[in-house]
Structure formats: C-alpha cells, structure tokens
C-alpha cells in the first residue's frame, strides 16, 4: 500500500450520518475503507453492537480488492474536528498512522492507534448482515416519541415486547422482578410480519433513547430464539444496524 492515500467523501454523509452515530456509541473504532464503501463494526460496554455502512459516494485510489483501515482512538474528537470543516466534500490524506486535513482556513493532523490496540467485536460482519429474525415491524418516529414521553410515568429502564391476538406490537414499561411499581402498556405498531411473540421479551428502555435524534422511522426485527433485537436505520447513503441482547428477566 502506497501511503498517503487521499479520501474524498461527502461531508454530511461521512461526518454526520456515519461518524456521529459511531462516536455516540464508542470512543474507539476501526473504520474500513474500500473503493465502494466505508464501514465499521463496533461494540459498546453494554453489549450493543453497531454495524455502520456508507456506500457509493466515495473517491479513493484503491483497486477493487484493496482495503485500508484506520484505528480511531477518540471518535468524538475526530467527529468534532471534521464537523468544523465548512465544505460539502472533505478530502483527507490517510497515512499509515495519521489523518491529515489541509485547507486555506483549517489544518490538522490526527494520529491513529496501532492495530494491536484495537477492540475485538464478538461477531463478524457476515453474521451481522445476515442475522435471522422471526418478527419484523416499523416503529414510526411518532410512536418512538410517544414511548419515550410516556416512560417518565413508570421510572423503570425495562421494556417488555410482545404481540397481541389482533396482531399488534405492544410494550410494557415495568420491572417484573419487583413488586408494587408503576407500569404502563402501549401499542408501538399496529401490524407486524412473521411470528407472534406471545411471551414478552425484556430489553433496556435506554436502547430506544439512542434513536430519537435520527428523527426517522426504524425497521425493528426480533429473533425470539436468541432474544435479540435488531434496529435498522437508513439515513441518506448510510445504513445503520444496531443489535442488542435481551435482559435476563
């Protein structure tokens, strides 16, 4: 690989739609760059996995089978610096251990971590992309707002998802491990595809708070066997897949 390599990409897509969600999940991330896409697979301390992809609007001098990766040690710092660039397209010079940006108004060099310091994600990309599911529904932005607004009534961080006989998806804000606490049940989708969920599956309510800033509908998929919740979000040329494990009870 002949360094440095110049990467030119749309500022809104790369900085706000791709890098910003990553920076909200983790400080450290490996970002992979190919001729057709930029992607990253990360995990958080609370076992939330994020697979982020930016496709199709990339200008980088790589052959079809070539790929480079940058090991970012502080995603928030990198996002903050790139967010200060007032250009529609950003051109970065990527070297083996740093990223440089130069313009008439701004110049910076950001050093990368050594690959030996990278965090290992417990899933590979193929499994994340092809994760099977039994049930699928759309959580609209309005329903997400309503859910978070109503959550203040119960003062619990647990949410139980199941389906009803009239084919609706409902959640119960409650903590079934405790007695005499306030609870609330509400519909979050009027229909779904796939299998029923007769036995409620518990998840952290905090998961849903992560998505309010996107201001868009979310495609939710559930694997009932492994009790896994998948959130698929598309913003411009970026696709985000969040995978979360259920709580024990």
C-alpha positions in Angstrom: 0.0 0.0 0.0 1.4 3.4 -1.0 0.7 6.0 1.6 -0.6 8.6 1.9 -4.0 7.9 0.3 -6.4 10.6 -0.4 -10.1 10.0 0.5 -12.7 12.4 -0.7 -16.3 12.0 0.6 -19.5 13.9 1.1 -19.2 15.8 4.4 -22.9 15.4 5.5 -22.9 11.6 4.8 -19.5 10.8 6.3 -19.4 13.2 9.3 -23.0 13.5 10.4 -24.7 10.3 9.2 -21.8 7.9 9.6 -19.2 9.1 12.1 -21.6 10.8 14.5 -23.6 7.7 15.4 -20.4 5.8 15.9 -19.0 8.5 18.2 -22.1 8.3 20.4 -21.6 4.5 20.9 -17.8 4.2 21.5 -14.6 6.1 21.9 -12.6 3.6 19.8 -13.5 2.3 16.4 -11.8 0.7 13.4 -13.1 2.3 10.2 -12.6 0.2 7.0 -12.4 1.9 3.6 -12.8 0.2 0.2 -13.4 1.7 -3.3 -17.2 1.2 -2.9 -18.0 1.7 0.8 -16.8 2.8 4.2 -17.8 0.6 7.1 -17.3 -0.1 10.8 -18.3 -2.8 13.2 -18.2 -1.8 16.9 -19.5 -3.0 20.3 -20.2 -1.0 23.4 -19.7 -1.8 27.1 -23.4 -2.6 27.5 -23.2 -5.2 24.6 -24.8 -3.1 22.0 -23.3 -3.8 18.5 -23.4 -1.3 15.7 -22.6 -2.0 12.0 -22.4 1.2 10.0 -22.0 1.5 6.3 -21.6 4.4 3.9 -21.9 3.3 0.3 -21.5 4.7 -3.2 -20.2 8.2 -2.9 -16.5 7.6 -2.2 -13.5 8.8 -4.1 -10.4 6.8 -3.1 -7.5 5.5 -5.3 -7.9 1.8 -4.3 -8.2 -1.3 -6.5 -11.3 -3.4 -6.3 -9.8 -5.9 -3.9 -7.9 -3.3 -1.8 -8.9 -2.1 1.6 -7.4 0.2 4.3 -8.4 0.6 7.9 -8.0 3.4 10.3 -7.9 2.7 14.0 -9.5 5.7 15.7 -8.8 6.1 19.4 -11.2 9.0 20.1 -14.2 9.1 17.8 -15.7 12.1 19.5 -12.5 14.2 18.9 -12.3 13.2 15.2 -16.0 13.9 14.7 -15.6 17.3 16.4 -12.7 18.3 14.2 -14.3 17.1 10.9 -17.6 18.8 11.9 -15.7 22.2 11.9 -15.0 21.8 8.2 -17.4 24.0 6.2 -17.2 22.2 2.9 -19.7 20.0 1.1 -16.9 17.5 0.4 -14.0 16.6 2.6 -10.6 15.4 1.3 -8.4 13.6 3.9 -4.8 12.4 3.4 -4.7 9.0 5.2 -1.2 7.8 6.2 -0.3 4.6 8.0 -0.5 6.2 11.4 -2.4 9.5 11.0 -5.0 11.5 9.1 -4.3 15.0 7.7 -6.6 17.7 6.6 -5.4 20.9 4.9 -7.3 23.9 3.6 -6.8 27.7 3.4 -8.7 28.1 6.7 -8.0 24.9 8.7 -5.2 22.3 9.1 -4.9 19.4 11.4 -3.2 16.1 11.9 -4.9 13.3 13.9 -2.8 10.3 15.0 -4.2 6.8 14.8 -3.9 3.9 17.2 -1.7 0.9 16.5 -3.7 -2.1 15.2 -2.6 -4.2 18.2 -4.7 -1.9 20.4 -7.9 -2.5 18.6 -11.1 -3.8 20.3 -12.4 -7.1 19.1 -16.1 -7.4 18.3 -17.7 -10.7 19.2 -19.5 -11.0 15.8 -18.2 -11.0 12.3 -19.7 -8.8 9.6 -21.3 -11.6 7.7 -23.2 -12.8 10.7 -24.3 -9.2 11.4 -25.5 -8.6 7.9 -27.4 -11.9 7.7 -28.7 -12.2 11.2 -32.0 -14.1 11.1 -35.2 -12.9 12.6 -38.8 -14.2 13.3 -40.7 -10.9 13.6 -40.5 -7.6 11.9 -42.3 -4.2 12.2 -41.9 -0.5 11.7 -41.5 1.8 14.7 -42.5 5.2 13.5 -40.8 8.3 14.8 -44.1 9.5 16.3 -44.5 6.2 18.2 -40.9 6.4 19.4 -41.6 9.9 20.7 -44.8 8.7 22.4 -42.9 5.8 24.0 -40.2 8.0 25.5 -42.7 10.6 26.6 -44.8 8.0 28.5 -41.7 6.4 30.0 -41.4 9.1 32.6 -44.6 7.6 34.2 -43.0 4.4 35.3 -39.4 5.3 36.3 -38.1 2.0 35.1 -35.5 1.2 32.5 -37.1 -2.1 31.4 -39.4 -2.7 28.5 -41.1 -5.9 27.6 -42.1 -6.5 24.0 -44.8 -9.0 22.8 -47.7 -9.2 20.3 -51.5 -9.4 20.8 -54.2 -11.6 19.3 -55.2 -8.7 17.0 -51.7 -8.6 15.5 -50.3 -5.5 17.2 -47.0 -5.0 18.8 -47.1 -3.8 22.4 -44.6 -2.9 25.1 -45.0 -2.9 28.8 -42.9 -0.5 30.8 -42.4 -2.4 34.0 -39.9 -4.4 36.1 -41.3 -7.9 36.7 -38.6 -8.7 39.2 -40.0 -6.1 41.6 -43.3 -5.7 43.3 -45.6 -2.7 43.6 -44.1 -0.5 40.9 -46.0 1.7 38.4 -46.4 0.1 35.0 -47.7 1.2 31.6 -48.7 -0.8 28.4 -48.9 0.8 25.0 -49.1 -0.1 21.3 -46.0 0.7 19.3 -47.0 -0.9 16.0 -50.4 -1.7 14.5 -49.1 -4.6 12.5 -46.1 -6.9 12.0 -44.7 -9.6 9.8 -43.6 -13.0 10.8 -44.2 -15.0 14.0 -46.2 -13.9 17.1 -44.4 -13.1 20.3 -46.8 -14.5 23.0 -44.1 -14.4 25.7 -42.8 -10.9 26.4 -39.1 -10.3 25.9 -37.4 -7.8 28.1 -35.0 -5.1 26.8 -33.5 -1.9 28.2 -35.6 1.1 27.5 -32.3 3.1 27.1 -31.8 1.4 23.8 -34.7 3.3 22.3 -33.4 6.6 23.6 -30.4 6.2 21.3 -32.6 6.7 18.2 -34.6 9.8 19.0 -32.0 12.1 17.4 -32.4 10.4 14.0 -36.0 11.7 13.6 -36.9 8.8 11.3 -38.8 5.5 11.3 -37.0 2.4 12.4 -37.3 -1.1 11.0 -37.2 -3.4 14.0 -36.5 -7.2 13.8 -36.7 -9.7 16.6 -35.1 -13.1 16.9 -37.2 -14.8 19.5 -35.0 -17.9 19.9 -31.9 -15.9 20.9 -33.9 -13.0 22.2 -32.1 -10.4 20.0 -33.4 -7.1 18.9 -32.2 -5.6 15.6 -32.7 -1.9 14.7 -32.2 -1.0 11.0 -32.0 2.8 10.2 -31.3 4.3 6.8 -30.1 7.9 6.6 -29.1 9.1 3.1 -26.4 6.8 1.9 -25.7 5.4 5.3 -27.2 2.3 6.8 -27.0 1.6 10.5 -27.7 -1.8 12.1 -27.9 -2.0 15.9 -28.1 -5.4 17.6 -29.0 -5.7 21.2 -29.4 -8.7 23.6 -32.4 -9.1 25.9 -32.2 -8.8 29.6 -32.5 -11.9 31.7 -35.9 -11.0 33.1 
